[in-house]
Amino acid sequence: MHDLRTVRALLGELSEGAGIDHPRAEGEVMHDIHISLGGPVRIIAVGTKKWHFEDHPRCGPVVVDRRGDPIEQPSGASPFWEAVSLWYAQGKRTQEVSDGTWCIWDKPKPLRMRHLGGRHYQLIKDDESALKEPQ
């Protein structure tokens, strides 16, 4: 186990006042340090718009700029969220390209239904779509 000075030396960026001191027994002090690392930076595209984001294992996607700093998150109606949700649901496929790691996802085809009568409908598969609707 490392003492606080060793941890600070290893991290290099923590200043002497970065930890929170908690009084313990007489003369003994406990230090807390919180370190949160984001996930890998990914790129996802919808049409001509693309977003860089960290895929954080606990916090989910966080949109970042090209340097990896968090920026204002897209609104709830943004196509970013649908794309990321589909990417997660389809197994988080990626492809390494020269400018980064791109997310590979497919927009599902809309389901088509055939009205059978009253409140009865039938889902139509792609190979059945060429069949004529019943009269």
A tleap script that builds the chain and sets N, CA, C and O, in Angstrom:
source leaprc.protein.ff14SB
mol = sequence {
  NMET HIE ASP LEU ARG THR VAL ARG ALA LEU
  LEU GLY GLU LEU SER GLU GLY ALA GLY ILE
  ASP HIE PRO ARG ALA GLU GLY GLU VAL MET
  HIE ASP ILE HIE ILE SER LEU GLY GLY PRO
  VAL ARG ILE ILE ALA VAL GLY THR LYS LYS
  TRP HIE PHE GLU ASP HIE PRO ARG CYS GLY
  PRO VAL VAL VAL ASP ARG ARG GLY ASP PRO
  ILE GLU GLN PRO SER GLY ALA SER PRO PHE
  TRP GLU ALA VAL SER LEU TRP TYR ALA GLN
  GLY LYS ARG THR GLN GLU VAL SER ASP GLY
  THR TRP CYS ILE TRP ASP LYS PRO LYS PRO
  LEU ARG MET ARG HIE LEU GLY GLY ARG HIE
  TYR GLN LEU ILE LYS ASP ASP GLU SER ALA
  LEU LYS GLU PRO CGLN
}
set mol.1.N position { 0.850 -1.177 0.000 }
set mol.1.CA position { 0.000 0.000 0.000 }
set mol.1.C position { 0.896 1.240 0.000 }
set mol.1.O position { 1.898 1.292 0.713 }
set mol.2.N position { 0.530 2.220 -0.794 }
set mol.2.CA position { 1.317 3.442 -0.898 }
set mol.2.C position { 0.815 4.488 0.078 }
set mol.2.O position { -0.383 4.568 0.354 }
set mol.3.N position { 1.731 5.287 0.600 }
set mol.3.CA position { 1.289 6.400 1.425 }
set mol.3.C position { 0.880 7.547 0.501 }
set mol.3.O position { 1.100 7.475 -0.708 }
set mol.4.N position { 0.292 8.593 1.057 }
set mol.4.CA position { -0.247 9.709 0.287 }
set mol.4.C position { 0.814 10.393 -0.558 }
set mol.4.O position { 0.535 10.760 -1.700 }
set mol.5.N position { 2.021 10.575 -0.038 }
set mol.5.CA position { 3.072 11.237 -0.810 }
set mol.5.C position { 3.450 10.420 -2.040 }
set mol.5.O position { 3.701 10.986 -3.103 }
set mol.6.N position { 3.493 9.102 -1.908 }
set mol.6.CA position { 3.823 8.247 -3.049 }
set mol.6.C position { 2.732 8.348 -4.109 }
set mol.6.O position { 3.027 8.442 -5.300 }
set mol.7.N position { 1.465 8.328 -3.673 }
set mol.7.CA position { 0.351 8.442 -4.617 }
set mol.7.C position { 0.414 9.779 -5.336 }
set mol.7.O position { 0.237 9.838 -6.553 }
set mol.8.N position { 0.665 10.861 -4.590 }
set mol.8.CA position { 0.773 12.188 -5.210 }
set mol.8.C position { 1.933 12.234 -6.193 }
set mol.8.O position { 1.810 12.838 -7.258 }
set mol.9.N position { 3.041 11.617 -5.863 }
set mol.9.CA position { 4.191 11.607 -6.764 }
set mol.9.C position { 3.875 10.809 -8.023 }
set mol.9.O position { 4.268 11.203 -9.121 }
set mol.10.N position { 3.164 9.684 -7.872 }
set mol.10.CA position { 2.801 8.874 -9.031 }
set mol.10.C position { 1.843 9.611 -9.958 }
set mol.10.O position { 1.982 9.539 -11.179 }
set mol.11.N position { 0.884 10.310 -9.393 }
set mol.11.CA position { -0.095 11.020 -10.206 }
set mol.11.C position { 0.458 12.323 -10.765 }
set mol.11.O position { 0.084 12.738 -11.862 }
set mol.12.N position { 1.331 12.958 -10.030 }
set mol.12.CA position { 2.006 14.142 -10.522 }
set mol.12.C position { 1.172 15.400 -10.614 }
set mol.12.O position { 1.739 16.492 -10.650 }
set mol.13.N position { -0.141 15.301 -10.654 }
set mol.13.CA position { -0.972 16.484 -10.844 }
set mol.13.C position { -1.641 16.951 -9.569 }
set mol.13.O position { -2.175 18.060 -9.538 }
set mol.14.N position { -1.634 16.151 -8.517 }
set mol.14.CA position { -2.292 16.553 -7.284 }
set mol.14.C position { -1.395 17.490 -6.499 }
set mol.14.O position { -0.209 17.217 -6.315 }
set mol.15.N position { -1.945 18.563 -6.050 }
set mol.15.CA position { -1.175 19.491 -5.227 }
set mol.15.C position { -1.254 19.047 -3.779 }
set mol.15.O position { -1.997 18.122 -3.451 }
set mol.16.N position { -0.503 19.691 -2.920 }
set mol.16.CA position { -0.491 19.314 -1.503 }
set mol.16.C position { -1.875 19.455 -0.867 }
set mol.16.O position { -2.182 18.718 0.070 }
set mol.17.N position { -2.714 20.366 -1.338 }
set mol.17.CA position { -4.029 20.585 -0.730 }
set mol.17.C position { -5.148 19.850 -1.422 }
set mol.17.O position { -6.315 20.120 -1.138 }
set mol.18.N position { -4.841 18.924 -2.327 }
set mol.18.CA position { -5.880 18.285 -3.120 }
set mol.18.C position { -6.701 17.288 -2.320 }
set mol.18.O position { -7.885 17.108 -2.607 }
set mol.19.N position { -6.118 16.641 -1.336 }
set mol.19.CA position { -6.854 15.665 -0.547 }
set mol.19.C position { -7.711 16.347 0.505 }
set mol.19.O position { -7.476 17.506 0.847 }
set mol.20.N position { -8.695 15.640 1.014 }
set mol.20.CA position { -9.529 16.151 2.090 }
set mol.20.C position { -9.063 15.453 3.356 }
set mol.20.O position { -9.057 14.224 3.429 }
set mol.21.N position { -8.679 16.227 4.341 }
set mol.21.CA position { -8.165 15.646 5.574 }
set mol.21.C position { -9.310 15.366 6.540 }
set mol.21.O position { -10.170 16.217 6.769 }
set mol.22.N position { -9.306 14.165 7.099 }
set mol.22.CA position { -10.293 13.773 8.096 }
set mol.22.C position { -9.565 13.490 9.405 }
set mol.22.O position { -8.678 12.637 9.436 }
set mol.23.N position { -9.919 14.186 10.488 }
set mol.23.CA position { -9.250 13.905 11.754 }
set mol.23.C position { -9.582 12.502 12.236 }
set mol.23.O position { -10.737 12.080 12.176 }
set mol.24.N position { -8.604 11.797 12.699 }
set mol.24.CA position { -8.780 10.451 13.242 }
set mol.24.C position { -8.358 10.473 14.704 }
set mol.24.O position { -8.751 11.371 15.448 }
set mol.25.N position { -7.585 9.524 15.110 }
set mol.25.CA position { -7.076 9.492 16.482 }
set mol.25.C position { -6.078 10.634 16.663 }
set mol.25.O position { -5.716 11.305 15.696 }
set mol.26.N position { -5.646 10.846 17.867 }
set mol.26.CA position { -4.698 11.921 18.204 }
set mol.26.C position { -3.510 11.922 17.258 }
set mol.26.O position { -2.724 10.975 17.255 }
set mol.27.N position { -3.365 12.965 16.459 }
set mol.27.CA position { -2.221 13.108 15.569 }
set mol.27.C position { -2.296 12.297 14.281 }
set mol.27.O position { -1.414 12.421 13.431 }
set mol.28.N position { -3.311 11.484 14.117 }
set mol.28.CA position { -3.432 10.650 12.913 }
set mol.28.C position { -4.435 11.304 11.961 }
set mol.28.O position { -5.488 11.766 12.399 }
set mol.29.N position { -4.126 11.347 10.687 }
set mol.29.CA position { -5.000 11.974 9.693 }
set mol.29.C position { -5.226 10.996 8.548 }
set mol.29.O position { -4.289 10.356 8.072 }
set mol.30.N position { -6.488 10.885 8.106 }
set mol.30.CA position { -6.807 10.048 6.959 }
set mol.30.C position { -7.046 10.983 5.767 }
set mol.30.O position { -7.690 12.021 5.921 }
set mol.31.N position { -6.545 10.635 4.604 }
set mol.31.CA position { -6.699 11.461 3.406 }
set mol.31.C position { -7.583 10.734 2.397 }
set mol.31.O position { -7.428 9.531 2.185 }
set mol.32.N position { -8.516 11.468 1.770 }
set mol.32.CA position { -9.346 10.933 0.699 }
set mol.32.C position { -8.888 11.525 -0.617 }
set mol.32.O position { -8.624 12.723 -0.718 }
set mol.33.N position { -8.800 10.685 -1.608 }
set mol.33.CA position { -8.508 11.148 -2.960 }
set mol.33.C position { -9.511 10.471 -3.878 }
set mol.33.O position { -9.680 9.253 -3.837 }
set mol.34.N position { -10.178 11.271 -4.710 }
set mol.34.CA position { -11.119 10.725 -5.676 }
set mol.34.C position { -10.491 10.828 -7.061 }
set mol.34.O position { -10.115 11.913 -7.506 }
set mol.35.N position { -10.382 9.694 -7.730 }
set mol.35.CA position { -9.847 9.673 -9.086 }
set mol.35.C position { -10.888 8.989 -9.960 }
set mol.35.O position { -11.236 7.832 -9.723 }
set mol.36.N position { -11.380 9.690 -10.957 }
set mol.36.CA position { -12.361 9.117 -11.862 }
set mol.36.C position { -11.830 9.240 -13.281 }
set mol.36.O position { -11.597 10.341 -13.779 }
set mol.37.N position { -11.646 8.117 -13.910 }
set mol.37.CA position { -11.153 8.113 -15.285 }
set mol.37.C position { -12.297 7.768 -16.216 }
set mol.37.O position { -13.065 6.844 -15.947 }
set mol.38.N position { -12.413 8.492 -17.293 }
set mol.38.CA position { -13.448 8.207 -18.269 }
set mol.38.C position { -13.069 7.013 -19.111 }
set mol.38.O position { -11.950 6.505 -19.038 }
set mol.39.N position { -14.019 6.576 -19.911 }
set mol.39.CA position { -13.754 5.459 -20.796 }
set mol.39.C position { -13.026 5.923 -22.040 }
set mol.39.O position { -12.629 7.084 -22.140 }
set mol.40.N position { -12.851 5.019 -22.985 }
set mol.40.CA position { -12.176 5.391 -24.226 }
set mol.40.C position { -13.009 6.391 -25.034 }
set mol.40.O position { -14.238 6.374 -24.971 }
set mol.41.N position { -12.339 7.253 -25.784 }
set mol.41.CA position { -13.041 8.227 -26.627 }
set mol.41.C position { -13.450 7.540 -27.917 }
set mol.41.O position { -12.636 6.894 -28.577 }
set mol.42.N position { -14.703 7.685 -28.265 }
set mol.42.CA position { -15.286 7.106 -29.475 }
set mol.42.C position { -15.865 8.225 -30.329 }
set mol.42.O position { -16.061 9.344 -29.854 }
set mol.43.N position { -16.132 7.919 -31.582 }
set mol.43.CA position { -16.770 8.866 -32.500 }
set mol.43.C position { -18.011 8.186 -33.052 }
set mol.43.O position { -17.952 7.044 -33.509 }
set mol.44.N position { -19.141 8.894 -33.008 }
set mol.44.CA position { -20.375 8.349 -33.566 }
set mol.44.C position { -20.971 9.392 -34.504 }
set mol.44.O position { -20.898 10.590 -34.231 }
set mol.45.N position { -21.555 8.944 -35.594 }
set mol.45.CA position { -22.098 9.864 -36.599 }
set mol.45.C position { -23.559 9.539 -36.886 }
set mol.45.O position { -23.976 8.381 -36.898 }
set mol.46.N position { -24.323 10.615 -37.119 }
set mol.46.CA position { -25.697 10.502 -37.594 }
set mol.46.C position { -25.797 11.473 -38.753 }
set mol.46.O position { -25.732 12.687 -38.560 }
set mol.47.N position { -25.952 10.946 -39.951 }
set mol.47.CA position { -25.963 11.799 -41.142 }
set mol.47.C position { -24.604 12.464 -41.299 }
set mol.47.O position { -23.583 11.779 -41.356 }
set mol.48.N position { -24.582 13.782 -41.368 }
set mol.48.CA position { -23.314 14.509 -41.529 }
set mol.48.C position { -22.764 15.014 -40.200 }
set mol.48.O position { -21.657 15.552 -40.164 }
set mol.49.N position { -23.509 14.853 -39.108 }
set mol.49.CA position { -23.077 15.322 -37.781 }
set mol.49.C position { -22.333 14.198 -37.055 }
set mol.49.O position { -22.764 13.045 -37.064 }
set mol.50.N position { -21.203 14.556 -36.424 }
set mol.50.CA position { -20.487 13.547 -35.632 }
set mol.50.C position { -20.172 14.104 -34.255 }
set mol.50.O position { -19.997 15.310 -34.079 }
set mol.51.N position { -20.104 13.211 -33.287 }
set mol.51.CA position { -19.806 13.558 -31.905 }
set mol.51.C position { -18.655 12.693 -31.419 }
set mol.51.O position { -18.568 11.510 -31.751 }
set mol.52.N position { -17.763 13.302 -30.621 }
set mol.52.CA position { -16.727 12.571 -29.898 }
set mol.52.C position { -17.275 12.389 -28.480 }
set mol.52.O position { -17.796 13.338 -27.895 }
set mol.53.N position { -17.165 11.190 -27.929 }
set mol.53.CA position { -17.660 10.979 -26.574 }
set mol.53.C position { -16.833 9.916 -25.863 }
set mol.53.O position { -16.241 9.034 -26.486 }
set mol.54.N position { -16.814 10.030 -24.527 }
set mol.54.CA position { -16.199 9.007 -23.694 }
set mol.54.C position { -17.260 7.981 -23.371 }
set mol.54.O position { -18.384 8.331 -23.012 }
set mol.55.N position { -16.913 6.730 -23.496 }
set mol.55.CA position { -17.824 5.656 -23.131 }
set mol.55.C position { -17.473 5.218 -21.712 }
set mol.55.O position { -16.799 4.208 -21.510 }
set mol.56.N position { -17.940 5.992 -20.732 }
set mol.56.CA position { -17.606 5.734 -19.332 }
set mol.56.C position { -18.342 4.483 -18.853 }
set mol.56.O position { -19.549 4.368 -19.066 }
set mol.57.N position { -17.641 3.541 -18.208 }
set mol.57.CA position { -18.276 2.286 -17.801 }
set mol.57.C position { -19.396 2.452 -16.772 }
set mol.57.O position { -20.308 1.627 -16.730 }
set mol.58.N position { -19.348 3.491 -15.947 }
set mol.58.CA position { -20.390 3.678 -14.938 }
set mol.58.C position { -21.333 4.825 -15.257 }
set mol.58.O position { -22.524 4.739 -14.958 }
set mol.59.N position { -20.833 5.888 -15.851 }
set mol.59.CA position { -21.642 7.086 -16.087 }
set mol.59.C position { -22.262 7.126 -17.472 }
set mol.59.O position { -23.076 8.007 -17.748 }
set mol.60.N position { -21.906 6.214 -18.341 }
set mol.60.CA position { -22.446 6.223 -19.689 }
set mol.60.C position { -21.702 7.202 -20.579 }
set mol.60.O position { -20.601 7.637 -20.243 }
set mol.61.N position { -22.299 7.551 -21.716 }
set mol.61.CA position { -21.613 8.423 -22.671 }
set mol.61.C position { -21.551 9.876 -22.205 }
set mol.61.O position { -22.530 10.420 -21.694 }
set mol.62.N position { -20.381 10.496 -22.388 }
set mol.62.CA position { -20.178 11.915 -22.074 }
set mol.62.C position { -19.542 12.549 -23.301 }
set mol.62.O position { -18.430 12.180 -23.680 }
set mol.63.N position { -20.235 13.505 -23.932 }
set mol.63.CA position { -19.718 14.161 -25.130 }
set mol.63.C position { -18.526 15.032 -24.740 }
set mol.63.O position { -18.582 15.794 -23.775 }
set mol.64.N position { -17.439 14.900 -25.518 }
set mol.64.CA position { -16.204 15.639 -25.246 }
set mol.64.C position { -15.746 16.356 -26.511 }
set mol.64.O position { -16.201 16.053 -27.614 }
set mol.65.N position { -14.827 17.324 -26.330 }
set mol.65.CA position { -14.237 17.983 -27.497 }
set mol.65.C position { -13.057 17.135 -27.990 }
set mol.65.O position { -12.801 16.056 -27.455 }
set mol.66.N position { -12.352 17.617 -28.992 }
set mol.66.CA position { -11.259 16.830 -29.585 }
set mol.66.C position { -10.109 16.569 -28.615 }
set mol.66.O position { -9.337 15.631 -28.810 }
set mol.67.N position { -9.990 17.400 -27.561 }
set mol.67.CA position { -8.936 17.196 -26.563 }
set mol.67.C position { -9.372 16.233 -25.470 }
set mol.67.O position { -8.554 15.827 -24.644 }
set mol.68.N position { -10.662 15.858 -25.452 }
set mol.68.CA position { -11.166 14.949 -24.432 }
set mol.68.C position { -11.795 15.627 -23.241 }
set mol.68.O position { -12.107 14.966 -22.251 }
set mol.69.N position { -11.993 16.954 -23.313 }
set mol.69.CA position { -12.631 17.685 -22.218 }
set mol.69.C position { -14.145 17.666 -22.401 }
set mol.69.O position { -14.629 17.883 -23.512 }
set mol.70.N position { -14.911 17.410 -21.325 }
set mol.70.CA position { -16.375 17.416 -21.446 }
set mol.70.C position { -16.895 18.771 -21.915 }
set mol.70.O position { -16.396 19.820 -21.508 }
set mol.71.N position { -17.901 18.725 -22.774 }
set mol.71.CA position { -18.548 19.940 -23.265 }
set mol.71.C position { -20.037 19.842 -22.951 }
set mol.71.O position { -20.485 18.864 -22.353 }
set mol.72.N position { -20.800 20.849 -23.350 }
set mol.72.CA position { -22.239 20.826 -23.105 }
set mol.72.C position { -22.846 19.592 -23.782 }
set mol.72.O position { -22.593 19.319 -24.955 }
set mol.73.N position { -23.643 18.865 -23.021 }
set mol.73.CA position { -24.233 17.629 -23.522 }
set mol.73.C position { -25.407 17.939 -24.450 }
set mol.73.O position { -26.104 18.935 -24.255 }
set mol.74.N position { -25.631 17.088 -25.466 }
set mol.74.CA position { -26.751 17.313 -26.380 }
set mol.74.C position { -28.092 17.234 -25.643 }
set mol.74.O position { -28.209 16.571 -24.612 }
set mol.75.N position { -29.088 17.912 -26.184 }
set mol.75.CA position { -30.422 17.870 -25.574 }
set mol.75.C position { -30.988 16.457 -25.693 }
set mol.75.O position { -30.473 15.631 -26.447 }
set mol.76.N position { -32.030 16.197 -24.956 }
set mol.76.CA position { -32.654 14.871 -24.981 }
set mol.76.C position { -33.231 14.504 -26.338 }
set mol.76.O position { -33.383 13.320 -26.640 }
set mol.77.N position { -33.555 15.489 -27.158 }
set mol.77.CA position { -34.121 15.236 -28.488 }
set mol.77.C position { -33.047 15.053 -29.556 }
set mol.77.O position { -33.372 14.811 -30.718 }
set mol.78.N position { -31.784 15.165 -29.186 }
set mol.78.CA position { -30.692 15.053 -30.156 }
set mol.78.C position { -30.606 13.644 -30.730 }
set mol.78.O position { -30.825 12.671 -30.008 }
set mol.79.N position { -30.289 13.518 -32.023 }
set mol.79.CA position { -30.110 12.187 -32.618 }
set mol.79.C position { -28.918 11.424 -32.024 }
set mol.79.O position { -28.795 10.215 -32.222 }
set mol.80.N position { -28.042 12.131 -31.297 }
set mol.80.CA position { -26.914 11.472 -30.636 }
set mol.80.C position { -27.391 10.360 -29.710 }
set mol.80.O position { -26.828 9.266 -29.713 }
set mol.81.N position { -28.430 10.633 -28.913 }
set mol.81.CA position { -28.881 9.665 -27.914 }
set mol.81.C position { -29.479 8.427 -28.554 }
set mol.81.O position { -29.255 7.319 -28.066 }
set mol.82.N position { -30.237 8.583 -29.636 }
set mol.82.CA position { -30.781 7.413 -30.331 }
set mol.82.C position { -29.642 6.578 -30.899 }
set mol.82.O position { -29.655 5.351 -30.793 }
set mol.83.N position { -28.650 7.242 -31.506 }
set mol.83.CA position { -27.522 6.530 -32.097 }
set mol.83.C position { -26.734 5.767 -31.030 }
set mol.83.O position { -26.389 4.603 -31.233 }
set mol.84.N position { -26.449 6.406 -29.907 }
set mol.84.CA position { -25.690 5.735 -28.841 }
set mol.84.C position { -26.496 4.583 -28.251 }
set mol.84.O position { -25.942 3.520 -27.970 }
set mol.85.N position { -27.793 4.782 -28.061 }
set mol.85.CA position { -28.638 3.701 -27.527 }
set mol.85.C position { -28.644 2.498 -28.457 }
set mol.85.O position { -28.539 1.358 -28.006 }
set mol.86.N position { -28.767 2.752 -29.762 }
set mol.86.CA position { -28.726 1.639 -30.721 }
set mol.86.C position { -27.352 0.986 -30.748 }
set mol.86.O position { -27.247 -0.235 -30.867 }
set mol.87.N position { -26.294 1.792 -30.638 }
set mol.87.CA position { -24.936 1.255 -30.612 }
set mol.87.C position { -24.751 0.328 -29.414 }
set mol.87.O position { -24.179 -0.754 -29.549 }
set mol.88.N position { -25.232 0.746 -28.244 }
set mol.88.CA position { -25.168 -0.105 -27.048 }
set mol.88.C position { -25.955 -1.392 -27.273 }
set mol.88.O position { -25.452 -2.483 -27.004 }
set mol.89.N position { -27.207 -1.268 -27.774 }
set mol.89.CA position { -28.077 -2.431 -27.962 }
set mol.89.C position { -27.523 -3.412 -28.988 }
set mol.89.O position { -27.805 -4.608 -28.913 }
set mol.90.N position { -26.738 -2.920 -29.946 }
set mol.90.CA position { -26.207 -3.781 -31.006 }
set mol.90.C position { -24.807 -4.305 -30.694 }
set mol.90.O position { -24.142 -4.849 -31.576 }
set mol.91.N position { -24.356 -4.149 -29.453 }
set mol.91.CA position { -23.108 -4.788 -29.047 }
set mol.91.C position { -21.862 -3.925 -29.090 }
set mol.91.O position { -20.756 -4.459 -29.006 }
set mol.92.N position { -21.995 -2.616 -29.216 }
set mol.92.CA position { -20.856 -1.681 -29.186 }
set mol.92.C position { -19.762 -2.039 -30.195 }
set mol.92.O position { -18.585 -2.109 -29.839 }
set mol.93.N position { -20.144 -2.261 -31.435 }
set mol.93.CA position { -19.154 -2.535 -32.477 }
set mol.93.C position { -18.370 -1.274 -32.810 }
set mol.93.O position { -18.935 -0.181 -32.848 }
set mol.94.N position { -17.076 -1.421 -33.050 }
set mol.94.CA position { -16.236 -0.266 -33.394 }
set mol.94.C position { -15.332 -0.612 -34.575 }
set mol.94.O position { -15.134 -1.778 -34.917 }
set mol.95.N position { -14.797 0.433 -35.179 }
set mol.95.CA position { -13.836 0.274 -36.258 }
set mol.95.C position { -12.749 1.321 -36.081 }
set mol.95.O position { -13.033 2.514 -35.969 }
set mol.96.N position { -11.502 0.867 -36.056 }
set mol.96.CA position { -10.368 1.780 -35.939 }
set mol.96.C position { -10.094 2.422 -37.291 }
set mol.96.O position { -9.907 1.728 -38.291 }
set mol.97.N position { -10.072 3.751 -37.317 }
set mol.97.CA position { -9.766 4.515 -38.520 }
set mol.97.C position { -8.652 5.479 -38.131 }
set mol.97.O position { -8.394 5.670 -36.943 }
set mol.98.N position { -7.998 6.079 -39.093 }
set mol.98.CA position { -6.854 6.951 -38.811 }
set mol.98.C position { -7.179 8.086 -37.844 }
set mol.98.O position { -6.312 8.497 -37.073 }
set mol.99.N position { -8.415 8.603 -37.869 }
set mol.99.CA position { -8.750 9.735 -36.992 }
set mol.99.C position { -9.427 9.317 -35.687 }
set mol.99.O position { -9.882 10.188 -34.945 }
set mol.100.N position { -9.511 8.028 -35.378 }
set mol.100.CA position { -10.075 7.593 -34.107 }
set mol.100.C position { -10.855 6.302 -34.228 }
set mol.100.O position { -10.820 5.623 -35.255 }
set mol.101.N position { -11.560 5.976 -33.156 }
set mol.101.CA position { -12.377 4.765 -33.097 }
set mol.101.C position { -13.825 5.137 -33.350 }
set mol.101.O position { -14.434 5.864 -32.565 }
set mol.102.N position { -14.376 4.638 -34.448 }
set mol.102.CA position { -15.739 4.960 -34.861 }
set mol.102.C position { -16.696 3.879 -34.394 }
set mol.102.O position { -16.371 2.692 -34.427 }
set mol.103.N position { -17.878 4.296 -33.961 }
set mol.103.CA position { -18.929 3.371 -33.560 }
set mol.103.C position { -19.687 2.917 -34.803 }
set mol.103.O position { -20.063 3.730 -35.647 }
set mol.104.N position { -19.903 1.623 -34.901 }
set mol.104.CA position { -20.653 1.047 -36.021 }
set mol.104.C position { -22.032 0.655 -35.494 }
set mol.104.O position { -22.139 -0.153 -34.573 }
set mol.105.N position { -23.077 1.221 -36.071 }
set mol.105.CA position { -24.437 0.900 -35.667 }
set mol.105.C position { -25.346 0.980 -36.880 }
set mol.105.O position { -25.040 1.670 -37.853 }
set mol.106.N position { -26.450 0.281 -36.818 }
set mol.106.CA position { -27.409 0.244 -37.918 }
set mol.106.C position { -28.758 0.743 -37.432 }
set mol.106.O position { -29.252 0.328 -36.384 }
set mol.107.N position { -29.343 1.639 -38.210 }
set mol.107.CA position { -30.687 2.106 -37.876 }
set mol.107.C position { -31.664 1.015 -38.303 }
set mol.107.O position { -31.647 0.597 -39.460 }
set mol.108.N position { -32.510 0.549 -37.393 }
set mol.108.CA position { -33.430 -0.533 -37.758 }
set mol.108.C position { -34.471 -0.060 -38.769 }
set mol.108.O position { -34.876 1.102 -38.780 }
set mol.109.N position { -34.885 -0.989 -39.610 }
set mol.109.CA position { -35.949 -0.671 -40.560 }
set mol.109.C position { -37.259 -0.550 -39.795 }
set mol.109.O position { -37.502 -1.322 -38.868 }
set mol.110.N position { -38.106 0.405 -40.167 }
set mol.110.CA position { -39.380 0.536 -39.457 }
set mol.110.C position { -40.247 -0.708 -39.677 }
set mol.110.O position { -40.262 -1.286 -40.764 }
set mol.111.N position { -40.959 -1.104 -38.634 }
set mol.111.CA position { -41.842 -2.262 -38.748 }
set mol.111.C position { -43.073 -1.878 -39.551 }
set mol.111.O position { -43.616 -0.783 -39.407 }
set mol.112.N position { -43.498 -2.797 -40.395 }
set mol.112.CA position { -44.713 -2.576 -41.169 }
set mol.112.C position { -45.765 -3.544 -40.672 }
set mol.112.O position { -45.471 -4.679 -40.297 }
set mol.113.N position { -46.990 -3.071 -40.679 }
set mol.113.CA position { -48.087 -3.907 -40.211 }
set mol.113.C position { -49.186 -3.977 -41.270 }
set mol.113.O position { -49.427 -3.023 -42.010 }
set mol.114.N position { -49.833 -5.117 -41.318 }
set mol.114.CA position { -50.967 -5.330 -42.224 }
set mol.114.C position { -52.233 -5.362 -41.371 }
set mol.114.O position { -52.301 -6.095 -40.385 }
set mol.115.N position { -53.226 -4.577 -41.747 }
set mol.115.CA position { -54.496 -4.559 -41.023 }
set mol.115.C position { -55.314 -5.759 -41.461 }
set mol.115.O position { -55.614 -5.918 -42.645 }
set mol.116.N position { -55.676 -6.610 -40.497 }
set mol.116.CA position { -56.443 -7.808 -40.805 }
set mol.116.C position { -57.940 -7.585 -40.632 }
set mol.116.O position { -58.748 -8.344 -41.167 }
set mol.117.N position { -58.308 -6.555 -39.893 }
set mol.117.CA position { -59.715 -6.260 -39.643 }
set mol.117.C position { -59.939 -5.995 -38.167 }
set mol.117.O position { -59.330 -6.637 -37.311 }
set mol.118.N position { -60.818 -5.042 -37.871 }
set mol.118.CA position { -61.089 -4.700 -36.468 }
set mol.118.C position { -59.835 -4.203 -35.775 }
set mol.118.O position { -59.193 -3.261 -36.239 }
set mol.119.N position { -59.482 -4.841 -34.655 }
set mol.119.CA position { -58.276 -4.461 -33.920 }
set mol.119.C position { -57.138 -5.446 -34.174 }
set mol.119.O position { -56.219 -5.542 -33.361 }
set mol.120.N position { -57.181 -6.155 -35.252 }
set mol.120.CA position { -56.193 -7.191 -35.528 }
set mol.120.C position { -55.209 -6.739 -36.610 }
set mol.120.O position { -55.600 -6.284 -37.685 }
set mol.121.N position { -53.923 -6.880 -36.288 }
set mol.121.CA position { -52.851 -6.501 -37.194 }
set mol.121.C position { -51.825 -7.624 -37.235 }
set mol.121.O position { -51.748 -8.444 -36.320 }
set mol.122.N position { -51.043 -7.654 -38.299 }
set mol.122.CA position { -49.993 -8.648 -38.447 }
set mol.122.C position { -48.707 -7.935 -38.865 }
set mol.122.O position { -48.716 -7.110 -39.779 }
set mol.123.N position { -47.585 -8.266 -38.180 }
set mol.123.CA position { -46.297 -7.722 -38.583 }
set mol.123.C position { -45.896 -8.346 -39.912 }
set mol.123.O position { -46.053 -9.550 -40.116 }
set mol.124.N position { -45.377 -7.518 -40.816 }
set mol.124.CA position { -44.960 -7.994 -42.132 }
set mol.124.C position { -43.447 -8.108 -42.153 }
set mol.124.O position { -42.743 -7.151 -41.834 }
set mol.125.N position { -42.949 -9.276 -42.527 }
set mol.125.CA position { -41.514 -9.467 -42.696 }
set mol.125.C position { -41.110 -8.869 -44.041 }
set mol.125.O position { -41.960 -8.629 -44.899 }
set mol.126.N position { -39.806 -8.628 -44.223 }
set mol.126.CA position { -39.324 -8.026 -45.466 }
set mol.126.C position { -39.703 -8.842 -46.692 }
set mol.126.O position { -40.060 -8.271 -47.722 }
set mol.127.N position { -39.632 -10.172 -46.602 }
set mol.127.CA position { -39.932 -11.003 -47.775 }
set mol.127.C position { -41.431 -11.056 -48.064 }
set mol.127.O position { -41.827 -11.424 -49.170 }
set mol.128.N position { -42.273 -10.697 -47.091 }
set mol.128.CA position { -43.720 -10.681 -47.301 }
set mol.128.C position { -44.218 -9.340 -47.817 }
set mol.128.O position { -45.372 -9.228 -48.228 }
set mol.129.N position { -43.362 -8.316 -47.802 }
set mol.129.CA position { -43.824 -6.972 -48.156 }
set mol.129.C position { -44.269 -6.881 -49.610 }
set mol.129.O position { -45.045 -5.992 -49.960 }
set mol.130.N position { -43.794 -7.779 -50.458 }
set mol.130.CA position { -44.175 -7.746 -51.858 }
set mol.130.C position { -45.561 -8.357 -52.082 }
set mol.130.O position { -46.171 -8.166 -53.135 }
set mol.131.N position { -46.050 -9.093 -51.080 }
set mol.131.CA position { -47.380 -9.700 -51.224 }
set mol.131.C position { -48.454 -8.625 -51.181 }
set mol.131.O position { -48.295 -7.584 -50.544 }
set mol.132.N position { -49.546 -8.901 -51.870 }
set mol.132.CA position { -50.636 -7.950 -51.949 }
set mol.132.C position { -51.413 -7.940 -50.631 }
set mol.132.O position { -51.612 -8.982 -50.006 }
set mol.133.N position { -51.845 -6.757 -50.225 }
set mol.133.CA position { -52.663 -6.620 -49.016 }
set mol.133.C position { -53.973 -7.362 -49.210 }
set mol.133.O position { -54.542 -7.326 -50.302 }
set mol.134.N position { -54.477 -8.050 -48.153 }
set mol.134.CA position { -55.777 -8.719 -48.290 }
set mol.134.C position { -56.896 -7.666 -48.382 }
set mol.134.O position { -56.812 -6.597 -47.778 }
set mol.135.N position { -57.927 -7.993 -49.140 }
set mol.135.CA position { -59.045 -7.061 -49.331 }
set mol.135.C position { -60.151 -7.339 -48.360 }
set mol.135.O position { -61.173 -6.653 -48.374 }
savepdb mol mol.pdb
quit
